[in-house]
Amino acid sequence: MTSTQQLEKSVNHIAEELNNIASSEDSYEKMYKYLCKCLDVTYTVTSDKKLKDVKYLVTFGGPNIYINTKSDMVEGYWGGDEYAAFISDEAIELIFDISDEIYSLF
């Protein structure tokens, strides 16, 4: 399997996993646990300190994979290759709501 194929497989797997979590029972708790396992998170806020977008680092070092609420996608990068897969609106809304709750604690 080439690195490009591995990147696509990994990104699609994460997108599918997020979509499945969002449509499951106890989706809030399951998504919260998933997001807490991410390696890093970047919050983009407005000038009045309201959450605008969130970007979670899921994996790095080959490939680097992010969950990005701005683009509504799982985005992957490996060497010069890039690949992205859309996440359902339901999953994005859930991720954003959880992120907003976490951000409000700061």
Summary of the structure (lengths in Angstrom):
residues: 106
radius of gyration: 13.8
end to end distance: 43.1
largest distance: 47.2
contacts: 310
relative contact order: 0.22
helix: 42%
strand: 30%
